[in-house]
């Protein structure tokens, strides 16, 4: 997926609202139109663009009355990363791929994933909430580590620039 095309698509507030709504639950065009107070034709055009990017897809569901409807949903999990500082402008799309490689490089991920699988099988809400706090803490640590690595990259770029000059 091209980052520029994705950024252009997400630059539209209506498409962001559509994605926010679909993050909550799959919806048909009529639901989106009513919820966002936007005409069906405009909703269809936005959905078409998001579908062409591979962000959303639809399933056809039969209804009790009337014809079957397309229910749109977010197709793939992805993270759009943007780093802006005085030495770089970086955009990156992260997808959940190659778990085996990640597990070798970051063993704590394997442990978290094993714990996740155990907890999701129990379906115990209290355990899920407790584990979610643990995951959020780990995510904060990862984000702080990322910030430190970005700082080191920026510092090295500045140093290399100064040496060249």
N, C-alpha and C positions, 0 to 999 in steps of 0.2 A: 504494500500500500504506500502510495506517495504521500509524504508528510505535508507537502504544500497543498495538495488537493484536500487532504483531511482537515488542515487548518482553515482552508477556505470554506469547507462545508460546515465546520463547527463555528465559524465566524457569524453564522446566521442564528439569531436568538430563537427563532421558531424551531429550527432543527435541534437546538440544545434543549428546548422545552419538550420536544417530541422524545428525545433520548431519555430525559429525566422521567417522563411519564412511562416509557417502555421499561425503564429500569425497575419500576415498581411492579408492573404486570404487563403481559401482552394485551394489546388493544386492537380493535378494528378501526377503520377510518372514521366511522360515525362517532365512536367514543372519543377519539383524539380531537375531532372537529368540535364536539360539544365541550369537552374539557378545556381546550385552548381557545375556544371562541373564534375559530378560524374556519373559513370555507372548506368544504370537502375537496374541491379541486386543488386548492393550495396544499392541503395536507397530502394528497396523493402525489403531487410533484415533489414535495420534500421527502416523502417516503421512498419515492423512486430513486432519488439521488443517494440517499443513505443505503438503499439496497444495492445500488450499482457499486458502491464503495466496499460492500461486503460487511458492513456494520450491522445491518438488520436483515431479517428474512421474515417469511410468513408461513403460517400453516392454515389450511382451509378447514374450518369447523362447521359442521351442520348446526342449524338452529332449530328450535321447536317449531317456529313459524318462519316462513319465507325461505329465501335461498341461502346457500352456504355463504359464510363470510371469511375474509382473510384476516387473521389475527397476526399482527406484526410483533416481533420480539427482537431483542438484542441477540445477535448471532454469536459473536466472539467476544471474549474478554480481552481487552487490550488496555495498555497504559500509554498515554501520550506524555512524554517527558520533554520539558523545555528548560534549558539552563541558559541564563543570560547573565553575563558579567562583563567587565571591561576587557577581557581577553578572548571571550568566545560567545558565540550564539550557537547552541546545540539543540537540535530536535531529534527525537528518537521515538519509535514505536516499539513497545515491549509487548510480547505475547507469551503466553504460557507454553513453552516448548522445551524439549530436551531436558526433562526432569532428571534423567540419569546423570547427565553431565553436571548439572547444578548441584545435585546431591553429593557428587564426588568433591566438588570445589567448596561446598558449604555444608558440612556434615550436620549442622544443627537443623537444616531444612528437612533432612530425612527423619530426624527425631520428631520434629513438629508434625510432619505429614503422617507418621505412624500414629501419633497421639490424636490427630484429626480424624483418622479413619476409625479409631476405637470409639471416640466420642460421638461421631455421627451415627454409628451403629446403635449406641445406647439410646439416642434420642432424648436424653435427659437435659431439660432446659437449663437447670442450674449448672450442670457441667459445661454445657455449651457457652453460657454466659461467662463462666470462669475462664474457659479456654480462649474465648474471644478477647478478654482483657489481656491475657498472656500474649496473644497474637498482636494486639495493638501495641503493647509494650515492645515486642520484638520489632515491629514495623518502625516504631519511633527510633529504636537503636539503629536499625538499618538506614533510615533516612539521615540520622546524624552522621553515621559513617560515610554515607554518600556525600554529604556536605563537606566533610573533612577531605575526602578524596578529590572533590571538585576544587577545594581550596588549594590542595597540593598541586594539582594540574595547573591551575591558574598561576600559582607562584613559580613553578618551573617554566611556564611559557614566558612569564615576565623576565625571569632570570636569563633565559636563552635569548630573548629579544635584546636585553641590555648587553649581553656578551657579544652578540653579532654587531651591535652598533658601536 
